[in-house]
Amino acid sequence: MNLITDLTRMWLTRSTRPFVFKSEYDEKLPFSDCESLGVYVHIPFCRRLCNFCPYCKEVYKQEECDQYIDALIREIHMVGNQHEGKKKATSLYFGGGTPALAADRMSDIISALRQHFDITEGIGVELHPDNVVPSVLQKLKDAGVSKISIGIQSFRSKYQSILGRNPVDMEALQQSLSAVSFETVSMDFIFALPDQTYEDLKADIDDAFRIGANHVAIYPFIDFTFTNSTVKAMPKKQKRELLDRITLYCKEKGYVRSSIWTFSSEQDARYSSMTRDNFLGFGCSATTLLKDQFKINTFSVQAYCDRINSQTLPTSLTIRFTPRQRMIYYLFWTAYSTKVDPRAFEKFFGVPLSKMYGFELWLARLLGFIKEHDGILEMTLKGAFYYHYYENFYTLAYIDKMWGIMRKKAFPEKITL
């Protein structure tokens, strides 16, 4: 696994230099000149902890949550005050954890962000199905939230049992979504679970659109080494057949594919915090991507609050990109949308994509991974699967290792990937 990712990294960066994350960081973040800047906020609290979930999270306690949000708002001002006036931000997403548990404080957080950022493309918040009740939805909408994403995982009882989730009352969910409307209502599902069939996944997607979703995400199950999950991932051949069949089904239904794993019944229904050229992350474990660096905040809620209370940014690790490393990061996450615009690449880096990766593009066409339409490079079904397949390697070789270390140590000295 590491051999595959190491060889790929060395080939695409034209260097044997690994990705090195160090404890050094900038107190002043160079985001003022960034275009297409997104904002992400992490709320790490859940009512109960799912054993398959790898994200930074803790069991919800109201007092701890309020203390955390007070620190979060201070971090927002610490960073936001570094830019004179308001900075344009294309989007704002709240992830977790279960951000909707902080619905009573959502207006405080968004108000702080709006003092520094002009948010142009809406505000999204993740919810557990238990949070989808009119009172919570109304609080979110009143705070300015325009998009919600509900972590269903599966409506099928056999997978709810495997994942340790409670049954979802679809009728109650539908009534709540009818009572309070949002621009985008997304529902998340996990695919490639043991013995999961096309009919299982198709039924989940059909149910989602029937009860009020206009967007669905079908994320692959990844077996992180540091979780307590006993669920085993689906073999490669079955996974490809399942992804290909469900993709073709969604296309036959006329759904719009906006990324590797997302489909919408309406053209403008979008929910993704990943495909941004640059973004600022606030909260523990949140990441920030700028032109020449990537930084990640500490995973420890207590260490995060202590840093903020001492008027210091909670950055745990930073990588300073070489130009080629930054290009690979850009291409990898831009490709998540299934499309890459060479003109956007040249605008961002000041050099043609064909000059930097002409051979790789030729090979990708030859292998049937991509095709070109109106100057845009688009993934084929085959290309989308192998993107997913490599992303699984990348996740286990890089993200799994980094998150596993950072869950144990708030401020490691260095991580080499």
Secondary structure, 3 states (H helix, E strand, C coil): CHHHHHHHHHHHHCCCCCCEEECCCCCCCCCCCCCCEEEEEEECEECCCCCCCCCCCEECCHHHHHHHHHHHHHHHHHHHCCCCCCEEECEEEEEECCHHHHHHHHHHHHHHHHCCEEECCCEEEEECHHHCCHHHHHHHHHHCCCEEEEEEECCCHHHHHHHCCCCCCHHHHHHHHHHCCCCEEEEEEEECCCCCCHHHHHHHHHHHHHHCCCEEEEEECCCCCCCCCCCCCCCHHHHHHHHHHHHHHHHHCCCEEEECCEEECCCCCCCCCCCCCEEEEECCCCEEECCCEEEEECCCHHHHHHHHHCCCCCEEEEEECCHHHHHHHHHHHHHHHCEECHHHHHHHHCCCHHHHHHHHHHHHHHCCCEEEECCEEEECHHHHHHHHHHHHHHHHHHHHHHHHHHHHCCCCCEEEC
